[in-house]
Amino acid sequence: MPARLAVVAVATVGLLLVSCQREAEPVAPPPETVVPAVSGPETPPSNPALNPALDRRGLLTAMAAAAANYASGGAAAAPDPLAGRQFDLRLAFGCEGPEAPPADGAAGDGLARWSWGPERQTIRLSLTPGDWTRSALIAGAGQDRWEAVEGFWVSRAWMNADGCPSVRADPLASGPAAPSPQTVGLAAVFEAGGSRLGRRNGRAYAHTIRAAGDAAPEAPAGGYRVRLEGRIAAFPDGRAIRCRAANPDQRPVCVAAVQLDRVAFETAGGETLSEWRPG
């Protein structure tokens, strides 16, 4: 072969080898575009045990929503997300001073109060749950399932705060003003055939504060507190709250079915005076 043709052949083979090597080289992928995450509202955990206990504000918010839903004829969520939630409420009472104790044998009204003992040497705290077993809100909702229903009112349902109101009665007003009707309550339910521990059966939660030495007890400046702790239950239809109103121009009365774990009397500063637990 002539020398010139040999050189051309070698050059051609070299170019082919270089081309193959370049084609065999991996091609680097283009850089990925990172899209920043957009923060949005977090989805609450579905497990009731992971949710914090309902306080007064949380309970009243749920009650207001239930009242609005009832008045508008809306359908309740199923299953009710409130069912199974823990609650911890501190209800102020005695803010305006002592009240006359209920008469012996009188039916409970579900409201706490304090009164003076003989010669003002003691202070008696009392709370007698109401018997709501046959009330209009409970009738037809759990008569076959529940053996007893004991009721507690959450007074001053327009206040989110746990303490006493800052508004004082007008001293120039002619006669005491009638309080607003109660519209928010807790219905402690007891299963038919279940444990009777924790049932009051018309008996009051009561505690007596006695004089320390020769000094008589003083009237509290900020009233007292009753503390209710437990778990939100559900009516047989799955709802945690039931509402009822006699006419469309009245605020609905709403009650939540609950199971109580603890009832306690406390001072305004949070000191426990006495407590009751089932069993």
C-alpha positions as CSV (number, residue, x, y, z in Angstrom):
1,M,0.0,0.0,0.0
2,P,1.3,3.4,-0.8
3,A,2.5,5.4,2.2
4,R,0.0,8.2,1.6
5,L,-3.0,5.8,1.6
6,A,-1.7,4.2,4.8
7,V,-1.5,7.6,6.6
8,V,-5.1,8.4,5.5
9,A,-6.3,5.0,6.8
10,V,-4.7,5.4,10.1
11,A,-6.1,8.9,10.6
12,T,-9.6,7.7,9.7
13,V,-9.4,4.9,12.2
14,G,-8.2,7.3,14.9
15,L,-11.2,9.7,14.3
16,L,-13.6,6.7,14.5
17,L,-12.0,5.6,17.8
18,V,-12.3,9.2,19.3
19,S,-15.9,9.5,18.1
20,C,-16.8,6.2,19.8
21,Q,-15.1,7.2,23.0
22,R,-17.0,10.5,23.1
23,E,-20.3,8.8,22.5
24,A,-19.6,6.3,25.3
25,E,-19.1,9.1,27.8
26,P,-22.1,9.5,30.1
27,V,-24.0,12.8,29.7
28,A,-24.5,14.6,33.0
29,P,-28.2,15.2,33.8
30,P,-29.3,18.8,34.0
31,P,-29.5,20.3,37.5
32,E,-32.8,19.7,39.3
33,T,-35.0,22.7,40.0
34,V,-35.8,22.8,43.7
35,V,-39.3,24.1,44.3
36,P,-39.6,25.6,47.9
37,A,-42.3,24.0,50.0
38,V,-45.3,26.2,50.6
39,S,-46.3,26.1,54.2
40,G,-50.0,25.6,54.9
41,P,-52.4,24.8,57.7
42,E,-51.4,21.6,59.5
43,T,-53.8,18.8,59.5
44,P,-54.8,17.9,63.1
45,P,-54.0,14.4,64.2
46,S,-57.0,12.0,63.9
47,N,-56.2,10.2,67.1
48,P,-58.1,11.9,69.9
49,A,-55.3,11.0,72.3
50,L,-52.9,13.2,70.5
51,N,-55.1,16.3,70.8
52,P,-54.7,18.5,73.8
53,A,-57.5,18.5,76.4
54,L,-60.3,20.9,75.8
55,D,-60.3,24.0,78.1
56,R,-63.2,26.3,78.6
57,R,-62.5,28.3,75.4
58,G,-62.2,25.2,73.3
59,L,-65.4,23.7,74.7
60,L,-67.4,26.9,74.2
61,T,-66.1,27.2,70.7
62,A,-67.4,23.7,69.9
63,M,-70.7,24.4,71.6
64,A,-71.2,27.6,69.6
65,A,-70.5,25.7,66.4
66,A,-73.0,23.0,67.4
67,A,-75.6,25.6,68.2
68,A,-75.2,27.3,64.8
69,N,-75.3,24.0,63.0
70,Y,-78.5,23.0,64.8
71,A,-80.2,26.4,64.1
72,S,-79.3,26.2,60.4
73,G,-80.3,22.6,60.0
74,G,-76.8,21.5,58.9
75,A,-75.6,17.9,59.1
76,A,-73.1,17.1,61.8
77,A,-69.7,15.6,60.9
78,A,-69.5,11.8,61.2
79,P,-67.7,10.5,63.1
80,D,-67.7,13.5,65.5
81,P,-64.1,14.6,66.0
82,L,-64.9,15.7,69.5
83,A,-65.8,12.1,70.7
84,G,-62.9,10.8,72.8
85,R,-61.3,14.2,73.5
86,Q,-60.1,14.9,77.0
87,F,-61.4,18.0,78.7
88,D,-60.2,20.0,81.7
89,L,-62.5,22.9,82.9
90,R,-62.3,25.3,85.8
91,L,-65.6,26.9,86.5
92,A,-65.7,30.0,88.7
93,F,-68.5,30.3,91.2
94,G,-69.4,32.5,94.2
95,C,-68.0,35.6,92.5
96,E,-70.8,37.8,93.9
97,G,-70.6,36.3,97.4
98,P,-72.5,33.6,99.3
99,E,-75.8,32.1,98.3
100,A,-78.4,30.4,100.3
101,P,-77.8,26.7,100.4
102,P,-80.4,24.5,98.7
103,A,-83.1,23.2,100.9
104,D,-82.8,19.6,102.1
105,G,-84.2,17.2,99.5
106,A,-84.3,19.9,96.8
107,A,-83.4,18.7,93.3
108,G,-79.9,19.5,92.1
109,D,-79.5,22.4,89.7
110,G,-76.0,21.6,88.4
111,L,-74.5,24.8,89.7
112,A,-71.8,25.3,92.4
113,R,-72.2,27.8,95.2
114,W,-70.8,28.6,98.6
115,S,-72.6,29.7,101.8
116,W,-71.8,30.6,105.4
117,G,-72.1,28.0,108.1
118,P,-73.5,28.7,111.6
119,E,-72.3,32.0,113.1
120,R,-70.1,32.4,110.0
121,Q,-67.5,30.1,111.5
122,T,-67.4,27.9,108.4
123,I,-67.8,28.1,104.6
124,R,-69.6,25.3,102.8
125,L,-69.0,24.6,99.1
126,S,-71.6,22.5,97.3
127,L,-72.5,21.3,93.9
128,T,-75.4,19.0,93.3
129,P,-75.7,17.6,89.7
130,G,-79.1,17.9,88.0
131,D,-80.9,14.7,87.1
132,W,-81.1,15.0,83.3
133,T,-82.1,11.4,82.6
134,R,-85.5,12.4,81.4
135,S,-84.8,15.9,80.2
136,A,-85.9,16.9,76.7
137,L,-82.3,16.9,75.5
138,I,-81.7,13.4,76.6
139,A,-85.1,11.8,76.0
140,G,-84.9,9.5,73.0
141,A,-81.2,9.9,72.7
142,G,-79.9,7.3,75.2
143,Q,-82.7,6.0,77.4
144,D,-82.0,2.4,76.4
145,R,-78.3,2.9,76.6
146,W,-77.9,5.1,79.7
147,E,-79.1,4.3,83.2
148,A,-78.5,7.8,84.6
149,V,-77.5,11.2,83.3
150,E,-76.2,13.8,85.7
151,G,-75.9,17.4,84.5
152,F,-73.5,20.3,85.2
153,W,-74.0,23.8,83.8
154,V,-71.1,25.9,82.4
155,S,-72.3,29.3,83.6
156,R,-71.6,32.6,81.8
157,A,-71.2,30.9,78.5
158,W,-70.3,34.2,76.9
159,M,-66.9,34.3,78.8
160,N,-63.9,32.4,77.6
161,A,-61.9,33.2,80.7
162,D,-61.8,30.8,83.7
163,G,-62.2,33.4,86.4
164,C,-64.8,35.7,87.7
165,P,-66.3,38.5,85.5
166,S,-64.9,42.0,86.0
167,V,-68.4,43.6,85.5
168,R,-70.1,44.4,88.8
169,A,-73.8,44.9,89.5
170,D,-75.0,48.5,89.5
171,P,-75.6,49.5,93.1
172,L,-78.3,52.0,92.0
173,A,-80.3,49.3,90.1
174,S,-83.7,48.6,91.6
175,G,-83.6,45.0,92.7
176,P,-81.3,42.2,91.5
177,A,-81.2,41.5,87.8
178,A,-82.4,38.1,86.7
179,P,-79.5,35.9,85.4
180,S,-79.5,34.7,81.8
181,P,-80.8,31.2,81.3
182,Q,-78.1,28.5,81.2
183,T,-77.3,27.3,77.6
184,V,-74.2,25.2,77.9
185,G,-73.9,22.0,79.9
186,L,-72.1,18.7,80.5
187,A,-74.1,15.5,80.7
188,A,-72.2,12.9,82.7
189,V,-73.6,9.6,81.3
190,F,-73.7,6.2,83.0
191,E,-74.2,3.1,80.9
192,A,-77.0,0.7,81.8
193,G,-75.6,-2.2,83.7
194,G,-72.3,-0.4,84.1
195,S,-70.3,0.6,87.1
196,R,-72.1,2.9,89.6
197,L,-68.9,4.4,90.9
198,G,-68.9,8.1,90.5
199,R,-72.7,8.4,90.4
200,R,-74.0,11.0,92.9
201,N,-77.7,9.9,92.9
202,G,-78.8,13.3,94.1
203,R,-76.0,13.8,96.6
204,A,-74.0,16.9,96.5
205,Y,-70.2,17.3,96.1
206,A,-69.6,19.2,99.4
207,H,-66.6,20.6,101.2
208,T,-66.4,22.6,104.5
209,I,-63.8,25.2,105.1
210,R,-63.3,25.6,108.9
211,A,-61.8,28.4,110.9
212,A,-58.0,28.3,111.5
213,G,-57.6,28.7,115.3
214,D,-59.7,31.6,116.6
215,A,-59.9,33.4,113.2
216,A,-63.1,32.9,111.3
217,P,-62.7,32.1,107.6
218,E,-62.9,35.1,105.3
219,A,-65.0,35.5,102.2
220,P,-62.9,34.9,99.1
221,A,-62.1,37.9,97.0
222,G,-62.3,35.9,93.7
223,G,-64.8,33.2,94.5
224,Y,-63.9,29.5,94.2
225,R,-63.5,27.1,91.3
226,V,-65.0,23.7,90.5
227,R,-62.7,21.7,88.3
228,L,-64.2,19.0,86.0
229,E,-61.9,16.6,84.1
230,G,-62.8,13.7,81.9
231,R,-63.5,12.6,78.3
232,I,-66.1,13.6,75.8
233,A,-68.4,10.7,75.0
234,A,-71.0,10.5,72.3
235,F,-74.8,10.1,71.9
236,P,-76.0,7.0,70.2
237,D,-76.2,8.8,66.9
238,G,-72.4,9.5,67.1
239,R,-72.6,13.2,68.0
240,A,-70.8,14.5,71.0
241,I,-73.2,17.5,71.5
242,R,-77.0,17.8,71.3
243,C,-78.8,21.1,71.0
244,R,-82.5,22.1,71.4
245,A,-84.5,25.3,71.2
246,A,-88.1,26.0,71.9
247,N,-88.4,28.5,69.0
248,P,-86.0,29.9,66.4
249,D,-85.6,33.2,68.3
250,Q,-84.0,31.6,71.3
251,R,-80.4,30.6,71.7
252,P,-80.2,26.8,71.6
253,V,-79.3,24.9,74.8
254,C,-76.5,22.5,74.0
255,V,-75.0,19.8,76.2
256,A,-72.1,17.5,75.6
257,A,-72.1,13.8,76.7
258,V,-69.1,13.2,79.0
259,Q,-67.5,10.7,81.3
260,L,-66.1,12.3,84.4
261,D,-62.8,11.3,85.8
262,R,-62.4,14.0,88.5
263,V,-64.4,16.7,90.3
264,A,-62.5,19.1,92.6
265,F,-63.1,22.3,94.5
266,E,-60.2,24.8,94.2
267,T,-59.4,28.3,95.4
268,A,-59.1,31.1,92.9
269,G,-55.4,30.6,93.0
270,G,-55.6,26.9,92.0
271,E,-55.1,25.2,95.4
272,T,-57.1,22.0,95.6
273,L,-59.5,21.9,98.6
274,S,-61.1,18.5,97.9
275,E,-61.6,16.1,95.1
276,W,-63.6,13.1,94.0
277,R,-62.6,10.3,91.5
278,P,-64.6,7.3,90.4
279,G,-63.6,4.3,92.4
